[in-house]
Amino acid sequence: MLDKIKQRLQSKTYLTALALGIVSLLEINAPFVTSFIPEAYRGYLLMIWPIAMMTLREVTTGALSDK
């Protein structure tokens, strides 16, 4: 089980998802980013997730099993 966790932590996509999840939790509890963004554009912040994941998926060239 520990080997699978270590393998997952080598994935840039997985690490990015973890980081964005932590930032999202922090943002929910103590808004620090949204206070600087005009209200009209705050809805677009949700687009960070799919754009980041699609970009990393395209950049990632190999499977975790190959690492």
Secondary structure, DSSP 4 states (H G I P E B T S, - for coil): -HHHHHHHTT-HHHHHHHHHHHHHHHHHHS-SSGGGS-GGGGGGGGGHHHHHHHHHHHH--S-GGG-
